[in-house]
């Protein structure tokens, strides 16, 4: 999260909104966002509705909640998915940013 | 195993309320911005 915050401007520059979904209640989100001064959208999902929609069938939560990232382009298409195998298995921001740049170029080219 | 979330396929839409009380629908970003959806493993 700290890394994402650090590079938030770069994501914004790539026309990208960072949306964090987690199993905590709204109050826990609010406290965490305030302490860490996070600029992203934070979506509490205590009923796990979206967590299940995106992850249940690929079993990412069977080993405990592992991190996952999904990049979605402006047409609403999934362009990149990364399911972490352990809590520290998170792609580098630079990797995601390069992908977003490619997504944007493809979008401008009309693909 | 399901293939609901697949590369080069539409992202499943959803609506959740953010911690400030605002409704956020994934498809509202369509045509405007890319979205990096981050599934957190928990804060604590």
Backbone of each chain as nested JSON, in Angstrom:
{
  "chains": [
    {"id": "A", "residues": [
      {"number": 1, "name": "UNK", "atoms": {"N": [0.827, -1.209, 0.0], "CA": [0.0, 0.0, 0.0], "C": [0.855, 1.25, 0.0]}},
      {"number": 2, "name": "UNK", "atoms": {"N": [1.912, 1.22, 0.79], "CA": [2.799, 2.392, 0.854], "C": [3.435, 2.637, -0.51]}},
      {"number": 3, "name": "UNK", "atoms": {"N": [3.786, 1.547, -1.176], "CA": [4.39, 1.67, -2.511], "C": [3.4, 2.25, -3.505]}},
      {"number": 4, "name": "UNK", "atoms": {"N": [2.179, 1.787, -3.416], "CA": [1.144, 2.292, -4.32], "C": [0.914, 3.776, -4.079]}},
      {"number": 5, "name": "UNK", "atoms": {"N": [0.925, 4.157, -2.812], "CA": [0.715, 5.567, -2.474], "C": [1.85, 6.413, -3.053]}},
      {"number": 6, "name": "UNK", "atoms": {"N": [3.056, 5.892, -2.911], "CA": [4.241, 6.611, -3.38], "C": [4.157, 6.895, -4.887]}},
      {"number": 7, "name": "UNK", "atoms": {"N": [3.61, 5.951, -5.639], "CA": [3.554, 6.099, -7.099], "C": [2.17, 6.496, -7.597]}},
      {"number": 8, "name": "UNK", "atoms": {"N": [1.318, 6.946, -6.691], "CA": [-0.063, 7.239, -7.077], "C": [-0.129, 8.232, -8.239]}},
      {"number": 9, "name": "UNK", "atoms": {"N": [0.722, 9.255, -8.202], "CA": [0.718, 10.273, -9.271], "C": [1.037, 9.646, -10.627]}},
      {"number": 10, "name": "UNK", "atoms": {"N": [1.891, 8.645, -10.609], "CA": [2.245, 7.983, -11.871], "C": [1.047, 7.205, -12.425]}},
      {"number": 11, "name": "UNK", "atoms": {"N": [0.288, 6.603, -11.52], "CA": [-0.921, 5.898, -11.97], "C": [-1.934, 6.9, -12.52]}},
      {"number": 12, "name": "UNK", "atoms": {"N": [-2.064, 8.019, -11.834], "CA": [-2.977, 9.064, -12.292], "C": [-2.548, 9.557, -13.668]}},
      {"number": 13, "name": "UNK", "atoms": {"N": [-1.231, 9.703, -13.862], "CA": [-0.711, 10.161, -15.152], "C": [-1.038, 9.173, -16.266]}},
      {"number": 14, "name": "UNK", "atoms": {"N": [-1.238, 7.929, -15.91], "CA": [-1.615, 6.922, -16.907], "C": [-3.133, 6.755, -16.965]}},
      {"number": 15, "name": "UNK", "atoms": {"N": [-3.846, 7.768, -16.484], "CA": [-5.313, 7.75, -16.57], "C": [-5.909, 6.567, -15.824]}},
      {"number": 16, "name": "UNK", "atoms": {"N": [-5.347, 6.278, -14.69], "CA": [-5.752, 5.065, -13.973], "C": [-6.193, 5.377, -12.546]}},
      {"number": 17, "name": "UNK", "atoms": {"N": [-7.325, 4.829, -12.17], "CA": [-7.806, 4.965, -10.8], "C": [-7.425, 3.706, -10.025]}},
      {"number": 18, "name": "UNK", "atoms": {"N": [-6.863, 3.899, -8.856], "CA": [-6.514, 2.754, -8.008], "C": [-7.684, 2.507, -7.05]}},
      {"number": 19, "name": "UNK", "atoms": {"N": [-8.221, 1.298, -7.098], "CA": [-9.375, 0.946, -6.27], "C": [-8.999, -0.259, -5.413]}},
      {"number": 20, "name": "UNK", "atoms": {"N": [-9.027, -0.072, -4.113], "CA": [-8.619, -1.144, -3.199], "C": [-9.854, -1.775, -2.568]}},
      {"number": 21, "name": "UNK", "atoms": {"N": [-9.983, -3.083, -2.719], "CA": [-11.098, -3.823, -2.125], "C": [-10.542, -4.712, -1.019]}},
      {"number": 22, "name": "UNK", "atoms": {"N": [-11.173, -4.684, 0.126], "CA": [-10.686, -5.521, 1.224], "C": [-11.834, -6.026, 2.078]}},
      {"number": 23, "name": "UNK", "atoms": {"N": [-11.581, -7.019, 2.9], "CA": [-12.644, -7.647, 3.684], "C": [-13.025, -6.885, 4.963]}},
      {"number": 24, "name": "UNK", "atoms": {"N": [-12.296, -5.813, 5.276], "CA": [-12.563, -5.091, 6.525], "C": [-13.856, -4.278, 6.443]}},
      {"number": 25, "name": "UNK", "atoms": {"N": [-14.335, -3.888, 7.599], "CA": [-15.498, -3.006, 7.683], "C": [-15.065, -1.573, 7.348]}},
      {"number": 26, "name": "UNK", "atoms": {"N": [-16.079, -0.736, 7.031], "CA": [-15.808, 0.657, 6.645], "C": [-14.985, 1.397, 7.703]}},
      {"number": 27, "name": "UNK", "atoms": {"N": [-15.262, 1.133, 8.969], "CA": [-14.559, 1.859, 10.032], "C": [-13.057, 1.558, 10.007]}},
      {"number": 28, "name": "UNK", "atoms": {"N": [-12.735, 0.299, 9.755], "CA": [-11.318, -0.087, 9.695], "C": [-10.639, 0.549, 8.485]}},
      {"number": 29, "name": "UNK", "atoms": {"N": [-11.38, 0.602, 7.381], "CA": [-10.853, 1.271, 6.19], "C": [-10.565, 2.733, 6.492]}},
      {"number": 30, "name": "UNK", "atoms": {"N": [-11.551, 3.4, 7.079], "CA": [-11.418, 4.837, 7.347], "C": [-10.2, 5.104, 8.224]}},
      {"number": 31, "name": "UNK", "atoms": {"N": [-10.029, 4.274, 9.253], "CA": [-8.897, 4.465, 10.172], "C": [-7.577, 4.247, 9.443]}},
      {"number": 32, "name": "UNK", "atoms": {"N": [-7.524, 3.206, 8.64], "CA": [-6.285, 2.879, 7.922], "C": [-5.949, 3.969, 6.905]}},
      {"number": 33, "name": "UNK", "atoms": {"N": [-6.957, 4.426, 6.219], "CA": [-6.746, 5.47, 5.192], "C": [-6.255, 6.773, 5.834]}},
      {"number": 34, "name": "UNK", "atoms": {"N": [-6.809, 7.051, 7.023], "CA": [-6.425, 8.288, 7.707], "C": [-4.984, 8.202, 8.218]}},
      {"number": 35, "name": "UNK", "atoms": {"N": [-4.652, 7.08, 8.801], "CA": [-3.302, 6.91, 9.357], "C": [-2.252, 6.977, 8.256]}},
      {"number": 36, "name": "UNK", "atoms": {"N": [-2.55, 6.304, 7.146], "CA": [-1.549, 6.203, 6.083], "C": [-1.733, 7.232, 4.973]}},
      {"number": 37, "name": "UNK", "atoms": {"N": [-2.738, 8.08, 5.143], "CA": [-3.016, 9.153, 4.172], "C": [-3.063, 8.618, 2.738]}},
      {"number": 38, "name": "UNK", "atoms": {"N": [-3.919, 7.651, 2.528], "CA": [-4.0, 7.003, 1.213], "C": [-4.941, 7.775, 0.291]}},
      {"number": 39, "name": "UNK", "atoms": {"N": [-4.528, 7.993, -0.95], "CA": [-5.352, 8.766, -1.885], "C": [-6.327, 7.926, -2.699]}},
      {"number": 40, "name": "UNK", "atoms": {"N": [-6.261, 6.593, -2.603], "CA": [-7.081, 5.755, -3.473], "C": [-8.509, 5.614, -2.955]}},
      {"number": 41, "name": "UNK", "atoms": {"N": [-9.324, 5.023, -3.817], "CA": [-10.684, 4.654, -3.419], "C": [-10.583, 3.376, -2.584]}},
      {"number": 42, "name": "UNK", "atoms": {"N": [-11.221, 3.354, -1.446], "CA": [-11.197, 2.17, -0.581], "C": [-12.594, 1.581, -0.458]}},
      {"number": 43, "name": "UNK", "atoms": {"N": [-12.731, 0.335, -0.847], "CA": [-14.046, -0.307, -0.83], "C": [-14.096, -1.46, 0.164]}},
      {"number": 44, "name": "UNK", "atoms": {"N": [-14.767, -1.238, 1.284], "CA": [-14.943, -2.345, 2.227], "C": [-15.875, -3.388, 1.624]}},
      {"number": 45, "name": "UNK", "atoms": {"N": [-15.508, -4.628, 1.767], "CA": [-16.326, -5.72, 1.219], "C": [-16.432, -6.828, 2.263]}},
      {"number": 46, "name": "UNK", "atoms": {"N": [-17.037, -6.481, 3.418], "CA": [-17.076, -7.463, 4.514], "C": [-17.882, -8.709, 4.176]}},
      {"number": 47, "name": "UNK", "atoms": {"N": [-18.783, -8.609, 3.177], "CA": [-19.543, -9.801, 2.787], "C": [-18.822, -10.594, 1.695]}},
      {"number": 48, "name": "UNK", "atoms": {"N": [-17.667, -10.094, 1.314], "CA": [-16.8, -10.788, 0.343], "C": [-17.452, -10.953, -1.021]}},
      {"number": 49, "name": "UNK", "atoms": {"N": [-18.422, -10.104, -1.35], "CA": [-19.14, -10.296, -2.618], "C": [-18.216, -10.119, -3.813]}},
      {"number": 50, "name": "UNK", "atoms": {"N": [-17.439, -9.044, -3.811], "CA": [-16.536, -8.799, -4.94], "C": [-15.296, -9.686, -4.833]}},
      {"number": 51, "name": "UNK", "atoms": {"N": [-14.857, -9.912, -3.622], "CA": [-13.698, -10.795, -3.422], "C": [-14.005, -12.177, -4.009]}},
      {"number": 52, "name": "UNK", "atoms": {"N": [-15.242, -12.626, -3.798], "CA": [-15.64, -13.93, -4.345], "C": [-15.786, -13.857, -5.861]}},
      {"number": 53, "name": "UNK", "atoms": {"N": [-16.404, -12.761, -6.329], "CA": [-16.632, -12.598, -7.763], "C": [-15.313, -12.66, -8.538]}},
      {"number": 54, "name": "UNK", "atoms": {"N": [-14.29, -12.087, -7.949], "CA": [-13.006, -12.034, -8.644], "C": [-12.035, -13.133, -8.252]}},
      {"number": 55, "name": "UNK", "atoms": {"N": [-12.281, -13.757, -7.129], "CA": [-11.23, -14.657, -6.684], "C": [-11.621, -16.039, -6.241]}},
      {"number": 56, "name": "UNK", "atoms": {"N": [-12.872, -16.228, -5.872], "CA": [-13.244, -17.488, -5.227], "C": [-12.908, -18.697, -6.092]}},
      {"number": 57, "name": "UNK", "atoms": {"N": [-13.286, -18.62, -7.373], "CA": [-13.15, -19.8, -8.205], "C": [-11.705, -20.14, -8.552]}},
      {"number": 58, "name": "UNK", "atoms": {"N": [-10.829, -19.196, -8.392], "CA": [-9.428, -19.533, -8.626], "C": [-8.708, -19.758, -7.303]}},
      {"number": 59, "name": "UNK", "atoms": {"N": [-9.505, -19.839, -6.253], "CA": [-8.995, -20.308, -4.96], "C": [-7.932, -19.42, -4.332]}},
      {"number": 60, "name": "UNK", "atoms": {"N": [-7.938, -18.135, -4.69], "CA": [-6.861, -17.325, -4.111], "C": [-7.016, -17.145, -2.607]}},
      {"number": 61, "name": "UNK", "atoms": {"N": [-8.218, -17.397, -2.1], "CA": [-8.397, -17.163, -0.669], "C": [-8.292, -18.444, 0.156]}},
      {"number": 62, "name": "UNK", "atoms": {"N": [-8.076, -19.542, -0.501], "CA": [-7.98, -20.809, 0.234], "C": [-6.75, -20.829, 1.135]}},
      {"number": 63, "name": "UNK", "atoms": {"N": [-5.724, -20.184, 0.696], "CA": [-4.486, -20.175, 1.48], "C": [-4.426, -18.955, 2.39]}},
      {"number": 64, "name": "UNK", "atoms": {"N": [-5.59, -18.446, 2.701], "CA": [-5.628, -17.169, 3.385], "C": [-5.796, -16.126, 2.308]}},
      {"number": 65, "name": "UNK", "atoms": {"N": [-5.994, -14.911, 2.701], "CA": [-6.2, -13.886, 1.686], "C": [-4.869, -13.461, 1.094]}},
      {"number": 66, "name": "UNK", "atoms": {"N": [-4.69, -13.789, -0.137], "CA": [-3.455, -13.404, -0.815], "C": [-3.719, -12.172, -1.664]}},
      {"number": 67, "name": "UNK", "atoms": {"N": [-2.686, -11.376, -1.914], "CA": [-2.907, -10.168, -2.709], "C": [-3.207, -10.512, -4.158]}},
      {"number": 68, "name": "UNK", "atoms": {"N": [-3.972, -9.661, -4.803], "CA": [-4.262, -9.836, -6.224], "C": [-4.457, -8.462, -6.858]}},
      {"number": 69, "name": "UNK", "atoms": {"N": [-4.054, -8.335, -8.108], "CA": [-4.243, -7.091, -8.845], "C": [-4.873, -7.407, -10.199]}},
      {"number": 70, "name": "UNK", "atoms": {"N": [-5.835, -6.592, -10.577], "CA": [-6.486, -6.756, -11.874], "C": [-6.469, -5.395, -12.568]}},
      {"number": 71, "name": "UNK", "atoms": {"N": [-5.904, -5.341, -13.765], "CA": [-5.912, -4.099, -14.533], "C": [-7.034, -4.168, -15.554]}},
      {"number": 72, "name": "UNK", "atoms": {"N": [-7.843, -3.115, -15.568], "CA": [-9.018, -3.06, -16.445], "C": [-8.892, -1.806, -17.305]}},
      {"number": 73, "name": "UNK", "atoms": {"N": [-9.044, -1.968, -18.614], "CA": [-8.874, -0.807, -19.487], "C": [-10.168, 0.008, -19.583]}},
      {"number": 74, "name": "UNK", "atoms": {"N": [-10.11, 1.07, -20.386], "CA": [-11.25, 1.988, -20.445], "C": [-12.47, 1.382, -21.121]}},
      {"number": 75, "name": "UNK", "atoms": {"N": [-12.271, 0.276, -21.791], "CA": [-13.417, -0.418, -22.387], "C": [-14.01, -1.436, -21.415]}},
      {"number": 76, "name": "UNK", "atoms": {"N": [-13.448, -1.512, -20.21], "CA": [-13.968, -2.451, -19.224], "C": [-13.444, -3.862, -19.399]}},
      {"number": 77, "name": "UNK", "atoms": {"N": [-12.387, -3.995, -20.205], "CA": [-11.803, -5.319, -20.446], "C": [-10.651, -5.584, -19.466]}},
      {"number": 78, "name": "UNK", "atoms": {"N": [-10.581, -6.815, -19.001], "CA": [-9.463, -7.207, -18.143], "C": [-8.22, -7.359, -19.009]}},
      {"number": 79, "name": "UNK", "atoms": {"N": [-7.143, -6.688, -18.646], "CA": [-5.913, -6.767, -19.444], "C": [-4.761, -7.432, -18.711]}},
      {"number": 80, "name": "UNK", "atoms": {"N": [-4.888, -7.543, -17.415], "CA": [-3.791, -8.108, -16.63], "C": [-4.352, -8.601, -15.307]}},
      {"number": 81, "name": "UNK", "atoms": {"N": [-3.947, -9.792, -14.932], "CA": [-4.354, -10.333, -13.627], "C": [-3.113, -10.885, -12.953]}},
      {"number": 82, "name": "UNK", "atoms": {"N": [-2.976, -10.575, -11.711], "CA": [-1.877, -11.175, -10.955], "C": [-2.416, -11.657, -9.617]}},
      {"number": 83, "name": "UNK", "atoms": {"N": [-2.382, -12.952, -9.436], "CA": [-2.776, -13.517, -8.148], "C": [-1.519, -13.877, -7.378]}},
      {"number": 84, "name": "UNK", "atoms": {"N": [-1.373, -13.289, -6.23], "CA": [-0.179, -13.549, -5.434], "C": [-0.199, -14.944, -4.84]}},
      {"number": 85, "name": "UNK", "atoms": {"N": [0.982, -15.519, -4.738], "CA": [1.084, -16.849, -4.122], "C": [1.436, -16.774, -2.652]}},
      {"number": 86, "name": "UNK", "atoms": {"N": [1.931, -15.623, -2.25], "CA": [2.156, -15.404, -0.834], "C": [1.974, -13.903, -0.59]}},
      {"number": 87, "name": "UNK", "atoms": {"N": [1.884, -13.511, 0.668], "CA": [1.548, -12.12, 0.955], "C": [2.49, -11.087, 0.332]}},
      {"number": 88, "name": "UNK", "atoms": {"N": [3.714, -11.456, 0.044], "CA": [4.65, -10.482, -0.51], "C": [4.725, -10.569, -2.036]}},
      {"number": 89, "name": "UNK", "atoms": {"N": [3.904, -11.443, -2.618], "CA": [3.949, -11.649, -4.064], "C": [3.086, -10.594, -4.758]}},
      {"number": 90, "name": "UNK", "atoms": {"N": [3.648, -9.415, -4.896], "CA": [2.948, -8.281, -5.494], "C": [3.825, -7.747, -6.619]}},
      {"number": 91, "name": "UNK", "atoms": {"N": [3.262, -7.542, -7.816], "CA": [4.1, -7.035, -8.905], "C": [4.602, -5.629, -8.607]}},
      {"number": 92, "name": "UNK", "atoms": {"N": [5.774, -5.312, -9.122], "CA": [6.334, -3.978, -8.91], "C": [5.46, -2.957, -9.629]}},
      {"number": 93, "name": "UNK", "atoms": {"N": [5.351, -1.778, -9.02], "CA": [4.549, -0.723, -9.643], "C": [5.006, -0.453, -11.061]}},
      {"number": 94, "name": "UNK", "atoms": {"N": [6.328, -0.482, -11.248], "CA": [6.876, -0.172, -12.559], "C": [6.335, -1.128, -13.624]}},
      {"number": 95, "name": "UNK", "atoms": {"N": [6.205, -2.371, -13.216], "CA": [5.684, -3.401, -14.125], "C": [4.234, -3.062, -14.522]}},
      {"number": 96, "name": "UNK", "atoms": {"N": [3.442, -2.695, -13.538], "CA": [2.04, -2.359, -13.794], "C": [1.949, -1.075, -14.617]}},
      {"number": 97, "name": "UNK", "atoms": {"N": [2.788, -0.107, -14.286], "CA": [2.755, 1.174, -15.004], "C": [3.095, 0.993, -16.48]}},
      {"number": 98, "name": "UNK", "atoms": {"N": [4.07, 0.138, -16.754], "CA": [4.437, -0.116, -18.153], "C": [3.269, -0.76, -18.895]}},
      {"number": 99, "name": "UNK", "atoms": {"N": [2.597, -1.654, -18.205], "CA": [1.443, -2.302, -18.804], "C": [0.323, -1.294, -19.08]}},
      {"number": 100, "name": "UNK", "atoms": {"N": [0.106, -0.381, -18.144], "CA": [-0.936, 0.641, -18.326], "C": [-0.605, 1.534, -19.514]}},
      {"number": 101, "name": "UNK", "atoms": {"N": [0.674, 1.823, -19.661], "CA": [1.106, 2.649, -20.79], "C": [0.771, 1.933, -22.114]}},
      {"number": 102, "name": "UNK", "atoms": {"N": [1.056, 0.64, -22.154], "CA": [0.758, -0.149, -23.353], "C": [-0.762, -0.184, -23.596]}},
      {"number": 103, "name": "UNK", "atoms": {"N": [-1.511, -0.35, -22.508], "CA": [-2.972, -0.364, -22.621], "C": [-3.472, 0.949, -23.211]}},
      {"number": 104, "name": "UNK", "atoms": {"N": [-2.921, 2.046, -22.746], "CA": [-3.342, 3.365, -23.231], "C": [-2.975, 3.551, -24.694]}},
      {"number": 105, "name": "UNK", "atoms": {"N": [-1.794, 3.114, -25.054], "CA": [-1.362, 3.252, -26.449], "C": [-2.275, 2.432, -27.364]}},
      {"number": 106, "name": "UNK", "atoms": {"N": [-2.615, 1.225, -26.92], "CA": [-3.502, 0.371, -27.707], "C": [-4.875, 1.016, -27.838]}},
      {"number": 107, "name": "UNK", "atoms": {"N": [-5.31, 1.649, -26.753], "CA": [-6.612, 2.303, -26.743], "C": [-6.631, 3.479, -27.707]}},
      {"number": 108, "name": "UNK", "atoms": {"N": [-5.549, 4.287, -27.707], "CA": [-5.475, 5.444, -28.602], "C": [-5.381, 4.982, -30.062]}},
      {"number": 109, "name": "UNK", "atoms": {"N": [-4.771, 3.825, -30.249], "CA": [-4.618, 3.31, -31.616], "C": [-5.926, 2.697, -32.119]}},
      {"number": 110, "name": "UNK", "atoms": {"N": [-6.916, 2.659, -31.254], "CA": [-8.233, 2.188, -31.659], "C": [-8.422, 0.687, -31.593]}},
      {"number": 111, "name": "UNK", "atoms": {"N": [-7.529, -0.003, -30.851], "CA": [-7.673, -1.451, -30.715], "C": [-8.651, -1.789, -29.606]}}
    ]},
    {"id": "B", "residues": [
      {"number": 1, "name": "UNK", "atoms": {"N": [-13.262, -25.003, -11.486], "CA": [-12.705, -23.662, -11.617], "C": [-13.469, -22.851, -12.659]}},
      {"number": 2, "name": "UNK", "atoms": {"N": [-13.793, -21.656, -12.358], "CA": [-14.547, -20.836, -13.304], "C": [-13.607, -19.901, -14.059]}},
      {"number": 3, "name": "UNK", "atoms": {"N": [-14.081, -19.408, -15.169], "CA": [-13.281, -18.474, -15.949], "C": [-13.92, -17.097, -15.951]}},
      {"number": 4, "name": "UNK", "atoms": {"N": [-14.474, -16.716, -14.859], "CA": [-15.21, -15.447, -14.83], "C": [-14.292, -14.254, -15.024]}},
      {"number": 5, "name": "UNK", "atoms": {"N": [-13.088, -14.343, -14.521], "CA": [-12.158, -13.236, -14.7], "C": [-11.06, -13.723, -15.631]}},
      {"number": 6, "name": "UNK", "atoms": {"N": [-11.147, -13.265, -16.867], "CA": [-10.191, -13.714, -17.876], "C": [-9.607, -12.513, -18.583]}},
      {"number": 7, "name": "UNK", "atoms": {"N": [-8.374, -12.635, -18.985], "CA": [-7.729, -11.576, -19.741], "C": [-8.442, -11.402, -21.084]}},
      {"number": 8, "name": "UNK", "atoms": {"N": [-8.601, -10.142, -21.472], "CA": [-9.278, -9.764, -22.725], "C": [-10.77, -10.104, -22.735]}},
      {"number": 9, "name": "UNK", "atoms": {"N": [-11.332, -10.223, -21.563], "CA": [-12.775, -10.377, -21.404], "C": [-13.291, -9.258, -20.5]}},
      {"number": 10, "name": "UNK", "atoms": {"N": [-14.58, -8.961, -20.571], "CA": [-15.118, -7.891, -19.714], "C": [-14.925, -8.2, -18.224]}},
      {"number": 11, "name": "UNK", "atoms": {"N": [-14.526, -7.19, -17.494], "CA": [-14.378, -7.347, -16.04], "C": [-15.773, -7.445, -15.435]}},
      {"number": 12, "name": "UNK", "atoms": {"N": [-16.011, -8.405, -14.55], "CA": [-17.324, -8.496, -13.905], "C": [-17.646, -7.192, -13.179]}},
      {"number": 13, "name": "UNK", "atoms": {"N": [-18.814, -6.65, -13.459], "CA": [-19.181, -5.371, -12.846], "C": [-19.646, -5.588, -11.405]}},
      {"number": 14, "name": "UNK", "atoms": {"N": [-19.496, -4.563, -10.606], "CA": [-19.976, -4.627, -9.218], "C": [-20.207, -3.218, -8.709]}},
      {"number": 15, "name": "UNK", "atoms": {"N": [-20.966, -3.139, -7.661], "CA": [-21.168, -1.865, -6.967], "C": [-20.906, -2.092, -5.489]}},
      {"number": 16, "name": "UNK", "atoms": {"N": [-20.071, -1.256, -4.913], "CA": [-19.834, -1.3, -3.467], "C": [-19.892, 0.136, -2.952]}},
      {"number": 17, "name": "UNK", "atoms": {"N": [-20.081, 0.275, -1.663], "CA": [-20.07, 1.602, -1.055], "C": [-18.707, 1.831, -0.436]}},
      {"number": 18, "name": "UNK", "atoms": {"N": [-18.084, 2.948, -0.791], "CA": [-16.757, 3.186, -0.216], "C": [-16.878, 3.553, 1.257]}},
      {"number": 19, "name": "UNK", "atoms": {"N": [-15.744, 3.654, 1.934], "CA": [-15.818, 3.848, 3.386], "C": [-16.325, 5.234, 3.769]}},
      {"number": 20, "name": "UNK", "atoms": {"N": [-16.442, 6.111, 2.757], "CA": [-17.017, 7.439, 3.013], "C": [-18.524, 7.458, 2.755]}},
      {"number": 21, "name": "UNK", "atoms": {"N": [-19.062, 6.348, 2.264], "CA": [-20.499, 6.269, 2.032], "C": [-20.906, 6.508, 0.59]}},
      {"number": 22, "name": "UNK", "atoms": {"N": [-19.944, 6.688, -0.324], "CA": [-20.267, 6.904, -1.739], "C": [-20.369, 5.577, -2.479]}},
      {"number": 23, "name": "UNK", "atoms": {"N": [-21.382, 5.479, -3.326], "CA": [-21.53, 4.269, -4.125], "C": [-20.512, 4.288, -5.276]}},
      {"number": 24, "name": "UNK", "atoms": {"N": [-19.822, 3.199, -5.457], "CA": [-18.818, 3.103, -6.524], "C": [-19.16, 1.904, -7.397]}},
      {"number": 25, "name": "UNK", "atoms": {"N": [-19.388, 2.183, -8.679], "CA": [-19.687, 1.104, -9.627], "C": [-18.509, 0.994, -10.59]}},
      {"number": 26, "name": "UNK", "atoms": {"N": [-18.025, -0.201, -10.773], "CA": [-16.853, -0.385, -11.633], "C": [-17.107, 0.156, -13.046]}},
      {"number": 27, "name": "UNK", "atoms": {"N": [-18.285, -0.115, -13.581], "CA": [-18.559, 0.288, -14.969], "C": [-18.648, 1.805, -15.139]}},
      {"number": 28, "name": "UNK", "atoms": {"N": [-18.753, 2.543, -14.033], "CA": [-18.757, 4.007, -14.142], "C": [-17.429, 4.548, -14.661]}},
      {"number": 29, "name": "UNK", "atoms": {"N": [-16.375, 3.771, -14.534], "CA": [-15.054, 4.223, -15.01], "C": [-14.899, 3.98, -16.513]}},
      {"number": 30, "name": "UNK", "atoms": {"N": [-15.786, 3.15, -17.048], "CA": [-15.668, 2.77, -18.452], "C": [-15.748, 4.001, -19.357]}},
      {"number": 31, "name": "UNK", "atoms": {"N": [-14.843, 4.056, -20.324], "CA": [-14.8, 5.196, -21.235], "C": [-14.089, 6.397, -20.657]}},
      {"number": 32, "name": "UNK", "atoms": {"N": [-13.702, 6.305, -19.38], "CA": [-13.055, 7.451, -18.726], "C": [-11.644, 7.137, -18.265]}},
      {"number": 33, "name": "UNK", "atoms": {"N": [-11.526, 6.104, -17.471], "CA": [-10.222, 5.799, -16.875], "C": [-9.997, 4.293, -16.828]}},
      {"number": 34, "name": "UNK", "atoms": {"N": [-8.715, 3.915, -16.817], "CA": [-8.376, 2.529, -16.499], "C": [-8.59, 2.342, -14.992]}},
      {"number": 35, "name": "UNK", "atoms": {"N": [-8.715, 1.112, -14.593], "CA": [-8.841, 0.827, -13.16], "C": [-7.817, -0.226, -12.769]}},
      {"number": 36, "name": "UNK", "atoms": {"N": [-7.061, 0.062, -11.735], "CA": [-6.218, -0.962, -11.126], "C": [-6.95, -1.419, -9.872]}},
      {"number": 37, "name": "UNK", "atoms": {"N": [-7.485, -2.623, -9.959], "CA": [-8.244, -3.18, -8.844], "C": [-7.268, -3.958, -7.962]}},
      {"number": 38, "name": "UNK", "atoms": {"N": [-7.181, -3.556, -6.725], "CA": [-6.234, -4.184, -5.809], "C": [-7.021, -4.916, -4.728]}},
      {"number": 39, "name": "UNK", "atoms": {"N": [-6.815, -6.201, -4.64], "CA": [-7.454, -6.974, -3.575], "C": [-6.463, -7.103, -2.443]}},
      {"number": 40, "name": "UNK", "atoms": {"N": [-6.812, -6.431, -1.402], "CA": [-5.93, -6.398, -0.26], "C": [-6.061, -7.69, 0.535]}},
      {"number": 41, "name": "UNK", "atoms": {"N": [-4.991, -8.092, 1.141], "CA": [-5.081, -9.329, 1.921], "C": [-5.469, -9.044, 3.368]}},
      {"number": 42, "name": "UNK", "atoms": {"N": [-5.757, -7.817, 3.67], "CA": [-6.12, -7.465, 5.038], "C": [-5.088, -6.52, 5.601]}},
      {"number": 43, "name": "UNK", "atoms": {"N": [-5.537, -5.596, 6.401], "CA": [-4.624, -4.568, 6.901], "C": [-3.835, -5.041, 8.115]}},
      {"number": 44, "name": "UNK", "atoms": {"N": [-4.4, -6.037, 8.825], "CA": [-3.848, -6.314, 10.154], "C": [-3.148, -7.664, 10.226]}}
    ]}
  ]
}
